[in-house]
Amino acid sequence: MIGALQTIESGQQGPTILRSIAHTDALSRVRRTLSTSPYNPELWLALALLQVQRDPHDPVVVEALKMAYFVAPNDARLMPVRIDMVAHFDALALPDVKDLVRNDIRLILIRRSGLRSALVSAYRRASKLGKAFLEDAVESIDPSFLATLRG
């Protein structure tokens, strides 16, 4: 499932009509599955990723992302995708989302050093706001990693 999330996140391109049909079908399947498995964080993240591709400003994006955090706040497998998504699509406008992402960053820098490359990758894809947030969060937690983050 994590691989599927990364594929969705990367937004692999295909013919527009096929992409639209596949996207609608995937969105429908994820929603249907969530109705019977609401405690699956990967499904909530998939819903957020699919919806952000359709409309980045849809409130469903933020709500699904929050559910992915609430259901599995310390799931290291989801941290890279969550951080990348938030930094890339400017979901950082909401303070509670900022706090959730900052916690992921803190866990990576303090306890999951093997995931530090995910921070660098997210930084490279991040929007201007996302880069500023990542720099600030990293500097406040582990200033020695800031140079690595910036590459």
N, CA, C and O atoms as a DFTB+ gen file, in Angstrom:
604 C
 N C O
     1  1       0.817      -1.193       0.000
     2  2       0.000       0.000       0.000
     3  2       0.864       1.262       0.000
     4  3       0.505       2.252      -0.637
     5  1       1.998       1.239       0.705
     6  2       2.871       2.405       0.751
     7  2       3.369       2.726      -0.657
     8  3       3.430       3.893      -1.042
     9  1       3.722       1.705      -1.418
    10  2       4.147       1.924      -2.807
    11  2       3.053       2.570      -3.625
    12  3       3.322       3.451      -4.442
    13  1       1.819       2.142      -3.415
    14  2       0.689       2.741      -4.133
    15  2       0.524       4.209      -3.744
    16  3       0.225       5.051      -4.590
    17  1       0.719       4.509      -2.467
    18  2       0.624       5.902      -2.016
    19  2       1.689       6.760      -2.687
    20  3       1.415       7.888      -3.099
    21  1       2.892       6.232      -2.795
    22  2       3.965       6.984      -3.430
    23  2       3.686       7.184      -4.918
    24  3       4.016       8.230      -5.477
    25  1       3.087       6.194      -5.553
    26  2       2.723       6.327      -6.967
    27  2       1.649       7.399      -7.138
    28  3       1.735       8.236      -8.038
    29  1       0.647       7.370      -6.277
    30  2      -0.401       8.399      -6.334
    31  2       0.223       9.767      -6.132
    32  3      -0.072      10.713      -6.862
    33  1       1.091       9.859      -5.129
    34  2       1.714      11.131      -4.789
    35  2       2.546      11.686      -5.943
    36  3       2.550      12.892      -6.189
    37  1       3.244      10.805      -6.643
    38  2       4.089      11.280      -7.740
    39  2       3.266      11.742      -8.928
    40  3       3.777      12.431      -9.810
    41  1       1.988      11.364      -8.956
    42  2       1.086      11.822     -10.010
    43  2       1.512      11.352     -11.385
    44  3       1.529      12.138     -12.332
    45  1       1.858      10.076     -11.507
    46  2       2.289       9.552     -12.794
    47  2       1.265       9.884     -13.869
    48  3       0.059       9.737     -13.672
    49  1       1.764      10.327     -14.991
    50  2       0.922      10.821     -16.071
    51  2       0.582       9.737     -17.079
    52  3       1.368       8.819     -17.315
    53  1      -0.574       9.853     -17.654
    54  2      -1.031       8.988     -18.724
    55  2      -1.988       9.814     -19.558
    56  3      -2.136      11.010     -19.309
    57  1      -2.641       9.219     -20.538
    58  2      -3.627       9.983     -21.303
    59  2      -4.696      10.554     -20.372
    60  3      -5.150       9.871     -19.454
    61  1      -5.096      11.798     -20.608
    62  2      -5.991      12.526     -19.712
    63  2      -7.282      11.784     -19.412
    64  3      -7.679      11.701     -18.250
    65  1      -7.948      11.244     -20.422
    66  2      -9.225      10.578     -20.198
    67  2      -9.044       9.322     -19.360
    68  3      -9.856       9.040     -18.479
    69  1      -7.980       8.562     -19.629
    70  2      -7.718       7.355     -18.842
    71  2      -7.360       7.713     -17.413
    72  3      -7.785       7.043     -16.472
    73  1      -6.579       8.768     -17.252
    74  2      -6.200       9.224     -15.921
    75  2      -7.434       9.633     -15.135
    76  3      -7.550       9.320     -13.950
    77  1      -8.358      10.332     -15.788
    78  2      -9.570      10.797     -15.126
    79  2     -10.451       9.633     -14.687
    80  3     -10.961       9.629     -13.567
    81  1     -10.629       8.662     -15.549
    82  2     -11.440       7.483     -15.227
    83  2     -10.784       6.691     -14.095
    84  3     -11.449       6.295     -13.138
    85  1      -9.497       6.470     -14.211
    86  2      -8.785       5.709     -13.182
    87  2      -8.819       6.452     -11.846
    88  3      -8.982       5.836     -10.793
    89  1      -8.667       7.758     -11.892
    90  2      -8.678       8.572     -10.672
    91  2     -10.039       8.493      -9.993
    92  3     -10.120       8.289      -8.782
    93  1     -11.101       8.651     -10.762
    94  2     -12.458       8.585     -10.221
    95  2     -12.739       7.211      -9.633
    96  3     -13.343       7.095      -8.567
    97  1     -12.300       6.177     -10.329
    98  2     -12.496       4.817      -9.849
    99  2     -11.717       4.586      -8.549
   100  3     -12.252       4.012      -7.601
   101  1     -10.471       5.027      -8.506
   102  2      -9.648       4.857      -7.301
   103  2     -10.255       5.612      -6.118
   104  3     -10.299       5.094      -5.002
   105  1     -10.716       6.823      -6.363
   106  2     -11.340       7.622      -5.313
   107  2     -12.588       6.928      -4.773
   108  3     -12.811       6.892      -3.563
   109  1     -13.378       6.392      -5.655
   110  2     -14.589       5.679      -5.264
   111  2     -14.259       4.432      -4.437
   112  3     -14.913       4.164      -3.429
   113  1     -13.254       3.677      -4.860
   114  2     -12.870       2.468      -4.134
   115  2     -12.318       2.787      -2.751
   116  3     -12.609       2.087      -1.781
   117  1     -11.521       3.847      -2.666
   118  2     -10.962       4.229      -1.366
   119  2     -12.081       4.641      -0.415
   120  3     -12.092       4.223       0.743
   121  1     -13.015       5.448      -0.886
   122  2     -14.134       5.877      -0.024
   123  2     -14.984       4.685       0.428
   124  3     -15.395       4.604       1.585
   125  1     -15.234       3.781      -0.486
   126  2     -16.035       2.600      -0.161
   127  2     -15.316       1.743       0.892
   128  3     -15.939       1.258       1.836
   129  1     -14.026       1.565       0.724
   130  2     -13.257       0.763       1.670
   131  2     -13.166       1.457       3.031
   132  3     -13.205       0.797       4.070
   133  1     -13.047       2.771       3.025
   134  2     -13.009       3.506       4.288
   135  2     -14.302       3.350       5.082
   136  3     -14.288       3.403       6.311
   137  1     -15.405       3.161       4.390
   138  2     -16.681       2.999       5.094
   139  2     -16.712       1.725       5.926
   140  3     -17.487       1.623       6.878
   141  1     -15.870       0.747       5.573
   142  2     -15.811      -0.490       6.348
   143  2     -14.510      -0.625       7.144
   144  3     -14.414      -1.465       8.038
   145  1     -13.512       0.197       6.820
   146  2     -12.213       0.147       7.512
   147  2     -11.746       1.556       7.868
   148  3     -10.734       2.022       7.347
   149  1     -12.470       2.230       8.745
   150  2     -12.130       3.628       9.030
   151  2     -10.854       3.821       9.843
   152  3     -10.403       4.954      10.016
   153  1     -10.270       2.748      10.340
   154  2      -9.057       2.878      11.145
   155  2      -7.788       2.559      10.369
   156  3      -6.739       2.302      10.960
   157  1      -7.886       2.576       9.055
   158  2      -6.730       2.290       8.203
   159  2      -6.098       3.615       7.770
   160  3      -6.661       4.319       6.932
   161  1      -4.935       3.964       8.332
   162  2      -4.320       5.258       8.014
   163  2      -3.883       5.368       6.553
   164  3      -3.881       6.461       5.988
   165  1      -3.516       4.251       5.945
   166  2      -3.085       4.280       4.550
   167  2      -4.235       4.687       3.638
   168  3      -4.036       5.399       2.654
   169  1      -5.438       4.232       3.969
   170  2      -6.606       4.613       3.169
   171  2      -6.911       6.100       3.308
   172  3      -7.251       6.761       2.327
   173  1      -6.789       6.627       4.524
   174  2      -7.025       8.064       4.718
   175  2      -5.995       8.879       3.931
   176  3      -6.324       9.899       3.325
   177  1      -4.760       8.416       3.953
   178  2      -3.719       9.121       3.209
   179  2      -3.957       9.004       1.704
   180  3      -3.741       9.964       0.964
   181  1      -4.395       7.847       1.259
   182  2      -4.718       7.672      -0.162
   183  2      -5.845       8.614      -0.573
   184  3      -5.799       9.214      -1.647
   185  1      -6.858       8.742       0.285
   186  2      -7.962       9.664      -0.005
   187  2      -7.446      11.095      -0.117
   188  3      -7.834      11.824      -1.030
   189  1      -6.588      11.497       0.790
   190  2      -6.020      12.853       0.743
   191  2      -5.215      13.068      -0.536
   192  3      -5.337      14.103      -1.191
   193  1      -4.394      12.082      -0.882
   194  2      -3.563      12.209      -2.080
   195  2      -4.396      12.251      -3.358
   196  3      -4.115      13.035      -4.264
   197  1      -5.401      11.422      -3.422
   198  2      -6.269      11.421      -4.604
   199  2      -7.052      12.732      -4.703
   200  3      -7.189      13.301      -5.786
   201  1      -7.554      13.196      -3.581
   202  2      -8.358      14.414      -3.597
   203  2      -7.512      15.645      -3.902
   204  3      -7.981      16.564      -4.574
   205  1      -6.285      15.675      -3.421
   206  2      -5.418      16.832      -3.672
   207  2      -5.094      16.949      -5.156
   208  3      -4.865      18.048      -5.661
   209  1      -5.073      15.813      -5.854
   210  2      -4.835      15.855      -7.296
   211  2      -6.038      16.428      -8.034
   212  3      -5.891      17.057      -9.082
   213  1      -7.203      16.212      -7.494
   214  2      -8.423      16.732      -8.106
   215  2      -8.618      18.211      -7.768
   216  3      -8.872      19.029      -8.652
   217  1      -8.494      18.550      -6.464
   218  2      -8.687      19.927      -6.019
   219  2      -7.897      20.141      -4.730
   220  3      -8.350      19.737      -3.659
   221  1      -6.729      20.767      -4.817
   222  2      -5.884      20.954      -3.630
   223  2      -6.534      21.783      -2.518
   224  3      -6.082      21.750      -1.374
   225  1      -7.575      22.512      -2.847
   226  2      -8.219      23.380      -1.855
   227  2      -9.470      22.752      -1.240
   228  3     -10.133      23.378      -0.413
   229  1      -9.794      21.537      -1.633
   230  2     -10.966      20.849      -1.101
   231  2     -10.720      20.526       0.380
   232  3      -9.668      19.979       0.712
   233  1     -11.655      20.847       1.271
   234  2     -11.484      20.545       2.698
   235  2     -11.303      19.055       2.988
   236  3     -10.769      18.692       4.036
   237  1     -11.736      18.203       2.085
   238  2     -11.554      16.756       2.264
   239  2     -10.067      16.413       2.364
   240  3      -9.690      15.488       3.083
   241  1      -9.229      17.152       1.650
   242  2      -7.786      16.891       1.670
   243  2      -7.258      16.999       3.099
   244  3      -6.612      16.078       3.598
   245  1      -7.532      18.106       3.742
   246  2      -7.018      18.341       5.087
   247  2      -7.652      17.384       6.093
   248  3      -6.965      16.866       6.973
   249  1      -8.940      17.151       5.968
   250  2      -9.616      16.253       6.909
   251  2      -9.096      14.822       6.778
   252  3      -8.887      14.148       7.787
   253  1      -8.886      14.355       5.564
   254  2      -8.354      13.003       5.363
   255  2      -6.912      12.916       5.874
   256  3      -6.515      11.911       6.464
   257  1      -6.142      13.969       5.643
   258  2      -4.762      13.997       6.140
   259  2      -4.746      13.961       7.667
   260  3      -3.941      13.246       8.264
   261  1      -5.624      14.721       8.291
   262  2      -5.706      14.697       9.756
   263  2      -6.069      13.299      10.260
   264  3      -5.510      12.824      11.248
   265  1      -7.001      12.650       9.578
   266  2      -7.379      11.296       9.988
   267  2      -6.202      10.334       9.864
   268  3      -6.030       9.457      10.711
   269  1      -5.393      10.488       8.821
   270  2      -4.207       9.646       8.669
   271  2      -3.266       9.842       9.859
   272  3      -2.631       8.892      10.317
   273  1      -3.183      11.063      10.350
   274  2      -2.360      11.344      11.527
   275  2      -3.011      10.795      12.794
   276  3      -2.333      10.158      13.601
   277  1      -4.292      11.026      12.984
   278  2      -4.956      10.617      14.220
   279  2      -5.019       9.100      14.376
   280  3      -4.924       8.585      15.490
   281  1      -5.178       8.396      13.277
   282  2      -5.285       6.943      13.330
   283  2      -3.912       6.296      13.568
   284  3      -3.823       5.259      14.225
   285  1      -2.850       6.902      13.038
   286  2      -1.504       6.324      13.187
   287  2      -0.464       7.443      13.300
   288  3       0.315       7.668      12.374
   289  1      -0.454       8.139      14.435
   290  2       0.417       9.310      14.557
   291  2       1.913       9.005      14.476
   292  3       2.688       9.859      14.046
   293  1       2.327       7.820      14.875
   294  2       3.752       7.506      14.909
   295  2       4.165       6.431      13.904
   296  3       5.209       5.800      14.066
   297  1       3.361       6.222      12.882
   298  2       3.671       5.208      11.873
   299  2       4.763       5.741      10.941
   300  3       4.509       6.580      10.076
   301  1       5.959       5.244      11.137
   302  2       7.113       5.737      10.379
   303  2       6.978       5.499       8.878
   304  3       7.561       6.235       8.083
   305  1       6.220       4.486       8.484
   306  2       6.045       4.214       7.055
   307  2       5.306       5.347       6.352
   308  3       5.523       5.592       5.166
   309  1       4.437       6.032       7.081
   310  2       3.615       7.083       6.481
   311  2       4.257       8.464       6.549
   312  3       3.858       9.372       5.818
   313  1       5.237       8.626       7.411
   314  2       5.835       9.950       7.623
   315  2       6.375      10.591       6.349
   316  3       6.074      11.757       6.093
   317  1       7.159       9.880       5.538
   318  2       7.691      10.527       4.325
   319  2       6.597      11.030       3.385
   320  3       6.709      12.124       2.833
   321  1       5.557      10.247       3.204
   322  2       4.476      10.640       2.292
   323  2       3.702      11.823       2.866
   324  3       3.362      12.758       2.141
   325  1       3.425      11.779       4.169
   326  2       2.681      12.881       4.798
   327  2       3.464      14.185       4.708
   328  3       2.910      15.221       4.341
   329  1       4.752      14.136       5.044
   330  2       5.573      15.352       5.012
   331  2       5.665      15.897       3.596
   332  3       5.508      17.099       3.376
   333  1       5.916      15.023       2.644
   334  2       6.044      15.450       1.254
   335  2       4.750      16.091       0.753
   336  3       4.776      17.137       0.104
   337  1       3.649      15.469       1.055
   338  2       2.355      15.986       0.595
   339  2       2.074      17.363       1.179
   340  3       1.692      18.287       0.462
   341  1       2.263      17.488       2.470
   342  2       1.969      18.749       3.145
   343  2       2.894      19.861       2.643
   344  3       2.439      20.978       2.397
   345  1       4.165      19.569       2.492
   346  2       5.123      20.587       2.050
   347  2       4.910      20.986       0.595
   348  3       5.152      22.132       0.217
   349  1       4.462      20.050      -0.203
   350  2       4.280      20.303      -1.636
   351  2       2.988      21.055      -1.946
   352  3       2.956      21.908      -2.834
   353  1       1.922      20.734      -1.208
   354  2       0.617      21.300      -1.526
   355  2       0.139      22.372      -0.561
   356  3      -1.050      22.687      -0.530
   357  1       1.032      22.928       0.215
   358  2       0.715      24.062       1.091
   359  2      -0.414      23.809       2.082
   360  3      -1.204      24.715       2.349
   361  1      -0.509      22.627       2.621
   362  2      -1.496      22.356       3.666
   363  2      -1.039      22.949       4.995
   364  3      -1.700      22.780       6.020
   365  1       0.093      23.645       4.969
   366  2       0.662      24.214       6.185
   367  2      -0.018      25.497       6.633
   368  3       0.374      26.081       7.643
   369  1      -1.012      25.937       5.913
   370  2      -1.725      27.151       6.290
   371  2      -2.508      26.950       7.591
   372  3      -2.852      27.919       8.268
   373  1      -2.785      25.703       7.931
   374  2      -3.550      25.408       9.150
   375  2      -2.601      25.047      10.296
   376  3      -1.761      24.159      10.145
   377  1      -2.726      25.722      11.431
   378  2      -1.815      25.490      12.556
   379  2      -1.801      24.046      13.055
   380  3      -0.740      23.536      13.416
   381  1      -2.951      23.379      13.084
   382  2      -2.954      22.004      13.592
   383  2      -2.215      21.056      12.652
   384  3      -1.595      20.093      13.105
   385  1      -2.275      21.318      11.364
   386  2      -1.518      20.502      10.408
   387  2      -0.019      20.740      10.615
   388  3       0.777      19.802      10.573
   389  1       0.353      21.990      10.837
   390  2       1.758      22.314      11.112
   391  2       2.277      21.516      12.305
   392  3       3.377      20.966      12.262
   393  1       1.477      21.458      13.366
   394  2       1.896      20.736      14.565
   395  2       2.071      19.247      14.292
   396  3       3.019      18.630      14.777
   397  1       1.163      18.677      13.522
   398  2       1.249      17.253      13.193
   399  2       2.508      16.957      12.376
   400  3       3.211      15.981      12.639
   401  1       2.784      17.798      11.396
   402  2       3.954      17.587      10.545
   403  2       5.242      17.819      11.336
   404  3       6.222      17.092      11.178
   405  1       5.222      18.834      12.181
   406  2       6.404      19.108      13.008
   407  2       6.734      17.888      13.887
   408  3       7.905      17.580      14.109
   409  1       5.712      17.210      14.375
   410  2       5.937      16.008      15.171
   411  2       6.596      14.911      14.327
   412  3       7.502      14.228      14.806
   413  1       6.156      14.735      13.086
   414  2       6.813      13.770      12.194
   415  2       8.281      14.124      12.009
   416  3       9.152      13.257      12.076
   417  1       8.546      15.395      11.778
   418  2       9.925      15.848      11.557
   419  2      10.764      15.590      12.809
   420  3      11.900      15.125      12.720
   421  1      10.195      15.894      13.967
   422  2      10.902      15.667      15.235
   423  2      11.232      14.179      15.400
   424  3      12.359      13.826      15.749
   425  1      10.261      13.323      15.151
   426  2      10.509      11.886      15.291
   427  2      11.589      11.397      14.332
   428  3      12.427      10.573      14.699
   429  1      11.566      11.902      13.118
   430  2      12.586      11.498      12.142
   431  2      13.970      11.958      12.593
   432  3      14.926      11.182      12.563
   433  1      14.075      13.199      13.004
   434  2      15.385      13.740      13.374
   435  2      15.934      13.139      14.668
   436  3      17.149      13.012      14.823
   437  1      15.062      12.774      15.585
   438  2      15.520      12.272      16.880
   439  2      15.593      10.747      16.944
   440  3      16.544      10.196      17.499
   441  1      14.590      10.060      16.377
   442  2      14.514       8.608      16.563
   443  2      14.582       7.778      15.289
   444  3      14.840       6.576      15.360
   445  1      14.362       8.377      14.141
   446  2      14.302       7.629      12.882
   447  2      15.283       8.207      11.867
   448  3      14.882       8.629      10.782
   449  1      16.553       8.226      12.214
   450  2      17.544       8.868      11.354
   451  2      17.606       8.247       9.960
   452  3      18.076       8.893       9.024
   453  1      17.148       7.028       9.807
   454  2      17.129       6.385       8.492
   455  2      16.153       7.046       7.530
   456  3      16.222       6.819       6.323
   457  1      15.247       7.860       8.055
   458  2      14.268       8.546       7.214
   459  2      14.657       9.993       6.891
   460  3      13.875      10.722       6.282
   461  1      15.835      10.400       7.290
   462  2      16.255      11.783       7.042
   463  2      16.273      12.124       5.548
   464  3      16.007      13.262       5.161
   465  1      16.580      11.149       4.734
   466  2      16.593      11.400       3.287
   467  2      15.200      11.783       2.787
   468  3      15.073      12.494       1.790
   469  1      14.161      11.318       3.472
   470  2      12.792      11.684       3.100
   471  2      12.560      13.177       3.316
   472  3      11.815      13.805       2.564
   473  1      13.195      13.747       4.338
   474  2      13.083      15.192       4.566
   475  2      13.748      15.968       3.426
   476  3      13.219      16.974       2.954
   477  1      14.898      15.492       3.000
   478  2      15.600      16.140       1.892
   479  2      14.768      16.056       0.613
   480  3      14.652      17.031      -0.129
   481  1      14.206      14.905       0.373
   482  2      13.358      14.719      -0.807
   483  2      12.131      15.624      -0.753
   484  3      11.775      16.245      -1.754
   485  1      11.489      15.700       0.394
   486  2      10.313      16.574       0.549
   487  2      10.703      18.025       0.343
   488  3       9.957      18.794      -0.263
   489  1      11.864      18.398       0.843
   490  2      12.349      19.776       0.697
   491  2      12.540      20.123      -0.777
   492  3      12.182      21.219      -1.208
   493  1      13.089      19.216      -1.533
   494  2      13.332      19.462      -2.962
   495  2      12.037      19.675      -3.733
   496  3      12.008      20.461      -4.680
   497  1      10.959      18.985      -3.340
   498  2       9.669      19.094      -4.034
   499  2       8.753      20.160      -3.434
   500  3       7.711      20.486      -4.002
   501  1       9.147      20.691      -2.298
   502  2       8.265      21.586      -1.542
   503  2       8.030      22.923      -2.247
   504  3       8.845      23.395      -3.039
   505  1       6.884      23.504      -1.923
   506  2       6.574      24.864      -2.359
   507  2       7.448      25.827      -1.549
   508  3       8.176      25.409      -0.649
   509  1       7.369      27.085      -1.873
   510  2       8.135      28.097      -1.139
   511  2       7.758      28.066       0.351
   512  3       8.629      28.090       1.220
   513  1       6.464      28.014       0.628
   514  2       5.982      27.936       2.007
   515  2       6.453      26.649       2.677
   516  3       6.852      26.662       3.842
   517  1       6.408      25.547       1.951
   518  2       6.852      24.262       2.484
   519  2       8.332      24.264       2.821
   520  3       8.732      23.736       3.858
   521  1       9.150      24.850       1.957
   522  2      10.591      24.924       2.226
   523  2      10.867      25.750       3.475
   524  3      11.675      25.361       4.318
   525  1      10.200      26.882       3.589
   526  2      10.392      27.739       4.765
   527  2      10.002      26.993       6.043
   528  3      10.697      27.073       7.056
   529  1       8.891      26.275       5.982
   530  2       8.447      25.503       7.151
   531  2       9.459      24.423       7.499
   532  3       9.842      24.288       8.662
   533  1       9.899      23.652       6.509
   534  2      10.855      22.573       6.766
   535  2      12.156      23.122       7.344
   536  3      12.714      22.545       8.278
   537  1      12.631      24.218       6.801
   538  2      13.858      24.831       7.327
   539  2      13.677      25.241       8.786
   540  3      14.539      24.975       9.623
   541  1      12.562      25.885       9.085
   542  2      12.296      26.337      10.448
   543  2      12.188      25.154      11.408
   544  3      12.763      25.176      12.496
   545  1      11.453      24.128      11.003
   546  2      11.268      22.956      11.870
   547  2      12.597      22.242      12.112
   548  3      12.915      21.891      13.248
   549  1      13.362      22.029      11.064
   550  2      14.648      21.344      11.207
   551  2      15.598      22.170      12.058
   552  3      16.282      21.628      12.925
   553  1      15.647      23.467      11.824
   554  2      16.550      24.334      12.585
   555  2      16.212      24.319      14.076
   556  3      17.112      24.367      14.915
   557  1      14.925      24.254      14.409
   558  2      14.539      24.251      15.823
   559  2      14.782      22.904      16.501
   560  3      14.877      22.846      17.727
   561  1      14.882      21.834      15.737
   562  2      15.049      20.494      16.311
   563  2      16.495      20.013      16.213
   564  3      17.047      19.508      17.190
   565  1      17.109      20.168      15.042
   566  2      18.481      19.706      14.817
   567  2      19.167      20.642      13.825
   568  3      19.228      20.350      12.631
   569  1      19.685      21.768      14.322
   570  2      20.292      22.763      13.427
   571  2      21.428      22.217      12.569
   572  3      21.698      22.748      11.491
   573  1      22.091      21.170      13.031
   574  2      23.210      20.615      12.256
   575  2      22.741      19.943      10.965
   576  3      23.542      19.736      10.054
   577  1      21.471      19.605      10.878
   578  2      20.922      18.943       9.686
   579  2      20.468      19.955       8.629
   580  3      20.175      19.568       7.498
   581  1      20.406      21.219       8.973
   582  2      19.886      22.234       8.070
   583  2      20.687      22.327       6.779
   584  3      20.095      22.448       5.706
   585  1      22.005      22.274       6.846
   586  2      22.832      22.340       5.644
   587  2      22.560      21.150       4.723
   588  3      22.519      21.303       3.502
   589  1      22.378      19.980       5.302
   590  2      22.067      18.780       4.529
   591  2      20.701      18.925       3.863
   592  3      20.523      18.552       2.703
   593  1      19.751      19.461       4.598
   594  2      18.411      19.658       4.067
   595  2      18.451      20.533       2.816
   596  3      17.832      20.212       1.801
   597  1      19.173      21.616       2.900
   598  2      19.249      22.574       1.775
   599  2      20.060      22.015       0.614
   600  3      19.954      22.499      -0.513
   601  1      20.865      20.998       0.889
   602  2      21.624      20.343      -0.170
   603  2      22.756      21.162      -0.630
   604  3      23.496      20.747      -1.522
